[in-house]
Amino acid sequence: MFKDFVHIFVLSCNKATFLIEKELDNRLSFTERIQLKIHLSICKRCHAHHDKVVFMDKAMRKLVNMENKMNYFSEQELEEQKKKINEKIRGIKD
């Protein structure tokens, strides 16, 4: 009976890893959050994994956000650049 009780609150590392990944995309249920917090307070490896995953997720989201801002050009800006390039090409041919 105690074993069943422990498995309710203390997760395996595989289940904790799954919840860490799930947490990035979805909101965990109350039970899942509690289980994960308990597991992370006990397991140093999973706690370190959690910190790395969260850090990488934030860094990737920031990078994607920066790339989206950098890659945005209006149609007018694109046309102006095309004209400048064509003028340079014509200057080289002459």
Backbone torsions as a table, in degrees:
resi	resn	phi	psi	omega
1	MET	NA	-42.8	179.0
2	PHE	-61.6	-37.6	179.1
3	LYS	-61.2	-42.3	177.7
4	ASP	-63.8	-40.1	179.1
5	PHE	-63.9	-43.1	-179.6
6	VAL	-63.3	-41.7	-178.8
7	HIS	-67.9	-20.2	175.6
8	ILE	-69.7	-40.8	-175.2
9	PHE	-99.1	-32.9	-177.4
10	VAL	-105.5	117.2	-177.6
11	LEU	-86.3	161.2	168.6
12	SER	-76.7	162.3	179.0
13	CYS	-63.4	-34.8	177.9
14	ASN	-62.8	-44.9	179.1
15	LYS	-67.2	-38.9	178.8
16	ALA	-63.3	-42.8	178.0
17	THR	-61.4	-42.1	177.2
18	PHE	-59.7	-45.1	-179.3
19	LEU	-67.7	-33.7	176.7
20	ILE	-61.8	-45.4	179.2
21	GLU	-68.1	-40.8	179.9
22	LYS	-63.4	-36.6	-178.1
23	GLU	-60.8	-29.6	-179.1
24	LEU	-67.8	-34.0	-175.1
25	ASP	-106.3	-26.5	-175.3
26	ASN	-131.5	159.3	173.6
27	ARG	-82.4	131.0	179.0
28	LEU	-77.9	153.1	174.5
29	SER	-69.7	166.5	-179.8
30	PHE	-57.8	-45.6	-179.2
31	THR	-62.9	-43.9	-180.0
32	GLU	-63.3	-41.6	178.8
33	ARG	-61.4	-44.6	179.8
34	ILE	-64.2	-46.2	179.7
35	GLN	-59.3	-44.1	-178.9
36	LEU	-66.2	-42.5	178.8
37	LYS	-61.1	-42.9	178.9
38	ILE	-63.2	-46.5	-178.8
39	HIS	-62.5	-43.8	-178.6
40	LEU	-66.8	-28.1	177.9
41	SER	-74.2	-21.0	-178.3
42	ILE	-97.5	-40.2	-170.5
43	CYS	-101.3	110.8	-178.7
44	LYS	-66.7	-37.3	-179.1
45	ARG	-65.9	-44.9	179.4
46	CYS	-68.0	-34.9	177.5
47	HIS	-63.4	-43.9	177.6
48	ALA	-64.1	-41.7	178.0
49	HIS	-61.4	-44.0	179.2
50	HIS	-58.4	-47.4	-179.7
51	ASP	-61.5	-41.1	179.0
52	LYS	-66.3	-43.6	-178.3
53	VAL	-64.6	-43.9	179.4
54	VAL	-63.8	-43.7	178.5
55	PHE	-60.5	-47.7	-179.5
56	MET	-63.9	-38.8	179.1
57	ASP	-63.3	-45.3	178.8
58	LYS	-63.2	-42.6	-179.5
59	ALA	-63.9	-43.1	180.0
60	MET	-66.6	-40.9	178.1
61	ARG	-63.9	-39.6	178.4
62	LYS	-65.0	-43.4	179.3
63	LEU	-62.4	-45.8	179.4
64	VAL	-62.4	-41.8	179.0
65	ASN	-62.0	-42.8	178.9
66	MET	-65.4	-41.5	179.5
67	GLU	-64.8	-38.7	178.5
68	ASN	-63.4	-39.0	179.1
69	LYS	-70.4	-38.2	-177.1
70	MET	-73.9	-29.5	-175.3
71	ASN	-90.4	8.2	-177.5
72	TYR	-94.9	117.6	173.8
73	PHE	-128.3	141.3	176.6
74	SER	-76.5	164.1	178.7
75	GLU	-61.1	-37.5	-179.8
76	GLN	-63.3	-43.6	178.6
77	GLU	-63.3	-39.3	178.5
78	LEU	-64.2	-43.8	179.9
79	GLU	-64.1	-39.9	178.4
80	GLU	-63.3	-41.7	178.6
81	GLN	-65.9	-39.2	177.6
82	LYS	-61.8	-42.6	179.2
83	LYS	-62.7	-44.0	-179.5
84	LYS	-62.8	-41.9	179.4
85	ILE	-65.1	-44.4	179.1
86	ASN	-62.3	-39.1	178.2
87	GLU	-63.9	-41.5	178.7
88	LYS	-64.5	-40.8	-179.8
89	ILE	-64.8	-43.4	178.9
90	ARG	-62.5	-38.8	179.8
91	GLY	-65.4	-33.5	179.0
92	ILE	-71.2	-38.8	-178.3
93	LYS	-67.3	-33.5	-176.4
94	ASP	-74.9	NA	NA
